[in-house]
């Protein structure tokens, strides 16, 4: 009897296990080579790029990455909140493959049930009455609806809230425009200025829209000595002509402004909301104001710097005009832009000014309040930088 036959007779289980592992190893190598061949031979539109991987990993919460690090190096356990447990590998895998977060039904139902899409938002600071039932919804009807010609009615001259007069401020930026204001959804309008019976989904106009609030904000900033430029680009039309999203179109506008003006330090993207009037309106000292809410895109690595200024402006607004700010929230995930061009500047913030039921008068009062609050903030920052230099 040969030595091989003798060994097989004496170690039958070992030989079976060895054969099994050889088959598995061979199969895995074949799958690996096939996978590499598919990825390298596929068309460019199907290959994996860094952006693809980034979008894939955004399904995970930030804390999950900490847990992954801890699996490799136990020193990261010191950064884990007390009482928090490591998620299972099946938990992480399921979350990445399905975009559904276990134990959070919003991540599944949010894409299927209207109103639950706010699961992509996280309330950082809840202002008066703010909760997950009345957060801004990131959606727009088809561009054909937005671009449709409509009549509009501006406030009568005696009803307009006059802007504050420009004064000779000791502190001023001179000829420098340090604030850039624009509106990605520039045709967002207000029902009080549209014909009676206009549907909420049709509250858009090419002239009477959110850009007027931008103009007012810029004028009041100027009156406070802070140079500002309110862009009037028809971004909605540009988006349609170029066949790109509104945020991609507004990104071009922001980048061009930054390239042509090195003085720009702060960038505001103004919008109007679609929630009910009682949510977006506040009475202060006998006058009605359109409430604001600050939105920060959490889909870029430095978003916490944008969040810092949004939080500061909210707090200052609350001090001077209690209840005027609805709070601060972040957005990311499937179905939302998640950046809002804020990756272009640490001082970029998206601000919702009122909603479809508010009038321009109400938004103008709020723009004046915002300008007052921001001007105080700006000059405090400028003095601090000057004293440190």
Helices and strands as residue ranges (DSSP letters): H 3-10, H 12-41, G 44-46, H 50-57, H 62-72, G 74-79, H 89-98, H 106-109, G 116-120, E 121-126, H 143-146, G 157-159, E 179-182, G 191-193, G 200-202, H 210-223, E 228-230, H 235-242, H 246-260, E 266-273, H 277-280, E 281-284, E 287-290, E 292-297, H 303-320, E 325-331, G 342-344, E 348-355, H 360-388
